[in-house]
Amino acid sequence: MSDPFIAPPDFAPRSPLVRDCTACGACCSAPDIHALGKPLGVPCVHLNAAPNGPCLCTVYAARPGVCRSYAPDWVCGEVAPLPTLEARVLRFLEIYALEGEVGRRAWVGAAPSGR
């Protein structure tokens, strides 16, 4: 499996510029996060996702190291404008050619409901 945080060859390399979080939720939903036991394409249990609004971490101040070390990059700019978390995650998976690894079925009942 390819590293979801390295740009594929046909995309520009990661920008060295620091970007602000866009609250798109893709980084908390699309990649598998082994350290947290979170599978590919499934939103983190700590993600509070508004149906068509911002996605915010409910444990942000105490988030795990793996989450603290993530730096927003070019993918954020690519997926953030999309209207829903599902669309953003599907685009993230498409960018990294992972859409075949997880189907739309993973989203049935998996998306957080704005806790």
Buried (B, 14 or more C-beta within 10 A) or exposed (E): EEEBBEBEEEEEEEBEEEBEBBBBBBBBBBBBBEEBEBBBBBBBEBBBBBEEEEBBBBEEEEBEEEBEEBBBBBBBEBBBEBEBBBBBBBBBBBBBEBBEBBEEEBBEEBBBEEE
